[in-house]
Amino acid sequence: MMLLTLWAEKIAGKGEDAFPASLIDEENGTGIIAVADGLGGAGSTPYEIGEKVFSGAYLASRLAIQIAEQTFVEENPDLENFIQKLQNNLLLGFQLKIAQLDDRRSKLRTRLIKRLPTTLAGVVFKVQEGATMAENVYQTEVFWAGDSRVYVLKKSGLQQISQDNLTQDLDAFENLLQDAPISNCINAEGDFQLFSKKSIFNEPIVLIAATDGCFGYLPTPLHFEYYLLATLHHLQICTLEMWQQALLWAFEANAGDDISLALVTLGFASFEELKFATIDRFVSLKKLIFSDKTPQQQWEEYKKDYYETAILL
């Protein structure tokens, strides 16, 4: 397994994206990656902690990641009940946190503003080892609330596994143009749903969790995969660390928001093997992006394989 994380703030010390969760238990072949993006509008309420002041969004995203990591540690290596335990821990953890914070400020309430609002998106996984690495099976369970996303990158290309929780029924390209409000998020009121989806893969994969700072400011949904592969296959990139830095620069150059991303590779013996497995996909994707087709036409061709199909729990 190879692990890569990206994190950047637009305003130092004020970032509403938490540093991503990234825990791996190589002995048991299990792990978790997750990201959280505090919602700055609803979560703009300031809270004084010590001599510092933090927004509710800042505190919420970090609390969500902390709870996700703690739940993984508690449930590992048997992750069968992880999602239910995570939902329960989020409900309790956010209730306890807001009770603590409310002791320091007015008890005034309004239904229009959710306290401690944040997205959360991630995946827990388990490697079922075969006689050879080629015979490995990768069991995954994705979870999300909000519009942060989980993707899987296969030899055939990138697919979005999570489903954006939006007030309008928009696909990934339409939402770039309309930016629909979020319909569901983790919050201290407890009125949220943690969605989940199980998938099993019989081939090497890359799992990716990302906040909208990574994909929400790009020309099309294709460009998220393009930046992943273009940086990976740059002639000067020959290590995971170099790819990490190049990818951060690429997203920072386009983002108008904080950035948080975690990525884990499953089934690739080396960085070179990952590059070899994705080179054909990179060539075909580059050809599509730099074709004479309009962005809408590019999306219509790309989206045929973009949405990963699996059982929604």
Secondary structure, 3 states (H helix, E strand, C coil): CEEEEEEECCCCCCCCECCCEEEEECCCCEEEEEECEECCCCCCCEEEECCEEEEHHHHHHHHHHHHHHHHHHHHCCCCCCHHHHHHHHHHHHHHHHHHHHHCCCCCCCCCCCCCCCECEEEEEEEEECCCCHHHCEEEEEEEEECCCEEEEEECCEEEECCCCCECCCCCHHHHHHHCCCECCCECCCCCCCCEEEEEEECCCEEEEEECHHHHCCCCCCHHHHHHHHHHHCCCCCCCHHHHHHHHHHHHHHHCCCCEEEEEEEECCCCHHHHHHHHHHHHHHHHHHHCCCCCHHHHHHHHHHHCECCCEEC
